[in-house]
Amino acid sequence: MALTLDCTFTIKHRVAALMLFAWLLLLPLAASGDEILMVADEWCPYNCAAGADAPGYMVELARYAFETQGHSVSYKVVPWPRAIEGTRSGAYDVIIGAGKEEVPDFIFPDETAGLAVHSFYVTRTSDWNYTGLDALHEMTLGVIKDYSYGTLFNDYIKPNEGDPKRLSIVSGDNALPRIIRMLMHGRIDAMIEDKNVMDYQFMTRADQHLIRAAGVACEEQLFIAFSPANKESAQYTRLLDNAIREMKASGALTALLNKYGIKSW
């Protein structure tokens, strides 16, 4: 009888030990969190080259928000149209620097991550300045494919996208440097770009003194937005909102923006 009791005791403890071992094996997987893939085309200072020491303040902001909560984060530079479609389908988890008008079906946090000031630029030899939509009618304007440019997209770009005399639409890699070259070589009369982005370009361009700002089209709130196809997107937005609020309160966000030479929106 004693032998039977001892065997029963041993078997029970072996089963418990095996269950505990299996549970411990699962712990590292749970603690590691999700792998989050962020994408955008290169748009410094918001997001810069992947792998750079200064990858862009939105990239650093998102990494802080997710990595401190146990998630791993990777960032990839792809053309903007591919970033939109890939994030929409769920191939990517996060798109950086999006406006609500250009991807209204995406999942957005409450907190904005920046403010774009969509501005016109011409060469120094041009006397043109933006005074309203009518001022664009005699101009060939350079734009990047699928950029929203705030309200200008619906008001002017969309209605004229089939007219090469009014719009020169550039897509693919290095779209912004290509548009700047087109402006400098007289292939377009004006271009439009966010002020922070152009200021960042001017820091590294020897020909920056040959280009001048020629008026503001509109301002647009920018977001780190999430895939509508990912069931975890709502949770990610909460993590990002909490991180932005925390960094605002501590002064860490101001310090991060100072690193890239821009002011808080």
C-alpha positions as CSV (number, residue, x, y, z in Angstrom):
1,M,0.0,0.0,0.0
2,A,2.8,2.3,0.9
3,L,4.5,1.6,-2.5
4,T,1.3,2.5,-4.4
5,L,1.1,5.8,-2.5
6,D,4.7,6.6,-3.3
7,C,4.2,5.9,-7.0
8,T,1.1,8.1,-7.2
9,F,3.0,11.0,-5.5
10,T,5.9,10.7,-7.9
11,I,3.7,10.7,-11.1
12,K,1.8,13.7,-9.9
13,H,4.9,15.7,-9.3
14,R,6.4,14.7,-12.6
15,V,3.3,15.9,-14.4
16,A,3.4,19.2,-12.5
17,A,7.1,19.6,-13.3
18,L,6.5,19.1,-17.0
19,M,3.7,21.6,-17.0
20,L,5.8,24.2,-15.2
21,F,8.7,23.6,-17.6
22,A,6.4,24.0,-20.6
23,W,5.0,27.3,-19.1
24,L,8.5,28.6,-18.5
25,L,9.4,27.9,-22.2
26,L,6.6,30.2,-23.2
27,L,7.6,33.1,-21.0
28,P,10.4,34.5,-23.3
29,L,8.0,34.5,-26.3
30,A,5.4,36.5,-24.3
31,A,7.9,38.9,-22.9
32,S,9.5,39.6,-26.3
33,G,6.2,41.2,-27.6
34,D,5.4,41.8,-31.3
35,E,7.7,42.7,-34.1
36,I,6.5,46.0,-35.5
37,L,7.5,47.0,-39.0
38,M,7.4,50.7,-39.7
39,V,7.7,52.2,-43.2
40,A,7.8,55.5,-45.1
41,D,9.8,57.1,-47.9
42,E,12.8,59.1,-46.7
43,W,11.5,62.5,-45.3
44,C,14.0,64.0,-42.9
45,P,13.7,65.2,-40.2
46,Y,10.6,63.1,-39.6
47,N,12.1,59.9,-40.9
48,C,15.6,59.6,-42.5
49,A,17.7,56.8,-43.7
50,A,17.2,53.4,-42.2
51,G,20.2,52.4,-40.0
52,A,21.4,56.0,-39.6
53,D,22.5,57.4,-36.3
54,A,19.8,60.0,-36.7
55,P,16.9,58.0,-38.3
56,G,14.4,60.8,-37.8
57,Y,12.5,62.0,-34.7
58,M,9.3,60.1,-35.5
59,V,11.3,56.9,-35.9
60,E,13.0,57.5,-32.5
61,L,9.6,58.4,-30.9
62,A,7.9,55.3,-32.2
63,R,10.9,53.1,-31.1
64,Y,10.7,54.5,-27.6
65,A,6.9,53.9,-27.4
66,F,7.1,50.3,-28.5
67,E,10.5,49.0,-27.3
68,T,9.9,50.2,-23.8
69,Q,6.8,48.0,-23.8
70,G,8.7,44.9,-24.9
71,H,8.1,45.1,-28.6
72,S,10.8,44.9,-31.3
73,V,10.8,47.6,-34.0
74,S,12.2,47.6,-37.5
75,Y,12.1,50.5,-39.9
76,K,12.3,50.3,-43.7
77,V,12.4,53.0,-46.4
78,V,10.1,52.4,-49.3
79,P,8.4,54.7,-51.9
80,W,5.4,56.4,-50.4
81,P,2.7,54.7,-52.6
82,R,4.1,51.3,-51.6
83,A,4.2,52.3,-48.0
84,I,0.5,53.3,-48.1
85,E,-0.6,50.1,-49.9
86,G,1.6,47.8,-47.9
87,T,0.4,49.3,-44.6
88,R,-3.2,49.2,-45.8
89,S,-3.0,45.5,-46.7
90,G,-1.2,44.6,-43.4
91,A,2.2,43.8,-45.0
92,Y,3.6,46.6,-42.8
93,D,2.3,47.7,-39.4
94,V,3.0,51.4,-39.2
95,I,3.4,54.3,-41.6
96,I,5.3,57.4,-40.6
97,G,4.3,61.0,-41.3
98,A,0.8,60.4,-42.7
99,G,-2.0,62.9,-42.9
100,K,-5.6,61.9,-42.2
101,E,-6.8,63.0,-45.6
102,E,-4.5,60.8,-47.5
103,V,-5.2,57.6,-45.6
104,P,-8.6,58.1,-43.9
105,D,-9.1,54.3,-43.4
106,F,-6.0,53.9,-41.3
107,I,-6.0,53.7,-37.4
108,F,-4.8,57.0,-35.9
109,P,-3.7,57.9,-32.4
110,D,-5.1,60.9,-30.6
111,E,-1.8,62.6,-30.4
112,T,-0.3,64.2,-33.4
113,A,3.4,63.6,-34.1
114,G,4.1,66.8,-36.1
115,L,2.8,69.6,-38.2
116,A,3.6,70.0,-41.9
117,V,3.7,73.5,-43.3
118,H,3.3,72.9,-47.0
119,S,5.2,75.6,-48.7
120,F,6.1,76.6,-52.3
121,Y,9.7,77.0,-53.5
122,V,11.1,78.7,-56.6
123,T,14.6,79.7,-57.8
124,R,16.0,83.0,-56.6
125,T,15.7,84.3,-60.2
126,S,11.9,83.9,-60.1
127,D,9.6,86.7,-58.9
128,W,6.6,84.4,-58.4
129,N,4.8,84.1,-55.1
130,Y,1.8,82.1,-54.1
131,T,-1.3,84.3,-53.6
132,G,-4.0,81.6,-54.1
133,L,-5.0,78.8,-56.5
134,D,-5.3,81.2,-59.4
135,A,-1.5,82.0,-59.1
136,L,-0.8,78.3,-60.1
137,H,-2.5,78.3,-63.4
138,E,0.5,79.5,-65.4
139,M,3.0,77.4,-63.5
140,T,4.2,73.8,-63.8
141,L,4.3,72.5,-60.2
142,G,6.4,69.6,-59.1
143,V,4.8,67.2,-56.6
144,I,5.4,63.7,-55.3
145,K,3.0,61.0,-56.2
146,D,0.3,60.2,-53.5
147,Y,1.5,63.0,-51.1
148,S,-1.5,64.7,-49.6
149,Y,-0.1,68.3,-49.3
150,G,-3.1,69.0,-47.1
151,T,-6.1,70.6,-48.7
152,L,-4.1,71.4,-51.8
153,F,-4.4,67.8,-52.9
154,N,-8.2,68.0,-53.4
155,D,-8.3,71.7,-54.3
156,Y,-5.7,71.6,-57.0
157,I,-3.5,68.5,-57.5
158,K,-6.3,65.9,-57.9
159,P,-8.3,68.0,-60.5
160,N,-5.1,68.7,-62.5
161,E,-3.2,65.4,-62.2
162,G,-3.7,64.6,-65.9
163,D,-2.4,68.0,-67.1
164,P,1.5,67.9,-67.5
165,K,1.5,71.6,-68.1
166,R,0.3,72.2,-64.6
167,L,1.7,69.2,-62.7
168,S,4.9,67.2,-62.9
169,I,4.4,64.1,-60.7
170,V,7.4,62.3,-59.4
171,S,7.4,58.8,-57.8
172,G,9.9,56.2,-56.7
173,D,13.1,56.5,-54.7
174,N,14.8,59.9,-54.0
175,A,11.7,61.8,-55.2
176,L,12.5,65.0,-53.3
177,P,16.1,65.4,-54.6
178,R,14.9,64.7,-58.1
179,I,12.2,67.4,-57.8
180,I,14.8,69.9,-56.5
181,R,17.0,69.1,-59.5
182,M,14.1,69.6,-61.9
183,L,13.5,73.1,-60.3
184,M,17.1,74.0,-60.6
185,H,17.3,72.9,-64.2
186,G,14.1,74.8,-65.2
187,R,12.0,71.7,-65.9
188,I,9.4,72.9,-63.4
189,D,8.5,76.5,-62.3
190,A,7.8,75.7,-58.6
191,M,7.7,72.9,-56.2
192,I,5.9,72.3,-52.9
193,E,7.3,70.7,-49.8
194,D,7.1,70.8,-46.0
195,K,9.1,73.6,-44.5
196,N,10.9,71.4,-42.0
197,V,11.9,69.0,-44.7
198,M,13.3,71.8,-46.9
199,D,15.1,73.4,-44.0
200,Y,16.7,70.0,-43.3
201,Q,17.7,69.7,-47.0
202,F,19.2,73.2,-46.9
203,M,21.5,72.1,-44.1
204,T,23.3,69.7,-46.5
205,R,22.9,71.3,-49.9
206,A,25.5,73.7,-51.4
207,D,22.9,75.2,-53.7
208,Q,20.4,76.1,-51.0
209,H,21.0,79.8,-51.5
210,L,19.6,79.4,-55.1
211,I,16.2,78.5,-53.8
212,R,13.7,80.6,-51.9
213,A,10.3,80.0,-50.2
214,A,7.4,81.6,-52.1
215,G,4.4,81.2,-49.8
216,V,2.4,78.7,-47.8
217,A,-0.4,76.6,-49.2
218,C,-1.7,75.1,-46.0
219,E,-0.8,73.3,-42.7
220,E,-1.5,69.7,-42.0
221,Q,-1.2,67.6,-38.8
222,L,1.1,64.6,-39.2
223,F,0.7,61.2,-37.5
224,I,2.3,57.9,-36.9
225,A,-0.5,55.8,-38.3
226,F,-1.4,52.1,-38.1
227,S,-2.6,49.4,-40.4
228,P,-6.3,48.9,-40.6
229,A,-5.6,45.2,-41.3
230,N,-3.8,44.6,-38.0
231,K,-5.9,43.6,-35.1
232,E,-3.2,45.0,-32.7
233,S,-3.3,48.5,-34.2
234,A,-5.7,49.9,-31.5
235,Q,-3.3,48.7,-28.8
236,Y,-0.4,50.3,-30.6
237,T,-2.1,53.6,-30.7
238,R,-2.6,53.6,-27.0
239,L,1.1,52.9,-26.4
240,L,2.1,55.7,-28.7
241,D,-0.4,58.2,-27.1
242,N,1.0,57.3,-23.7
243,A,4.6,57.7,-24.8
244,I,4.0,61.1,-26.5
245,R,2.2,62.4,-23.4
246,E,4.9,61.1,-21.1
247,M,7.7,62.7,-23.3
248,K,5.9,66.0,-23.4
249,A,5.5,66.1,-19.6
250,S,9.1,65.2,-19.0
251,G,10.7,67.5,-21.6
252,A,12.1,64.5,-23.5
253,L,10.1,65.4,-26.6
254,T,11.6,68.9,-26.7
255,A,15.1,67.4,-26.4
256,L,14.4,65.0,-29.2
257,L,13.1,67.8,-31.5
258,N,16.1,69.9,-30.6
259,K,18.3,67.1,-31.9
260,Y,16.8,67.6,-35.3
261,G,16.7,71.4,-35.2
262,I,12.9,71.8,-35.2
263,K,10.4,73.3,-32.8
264,S,7.5,71.6,-31.1
265,W,4.2,71.9,-33.0
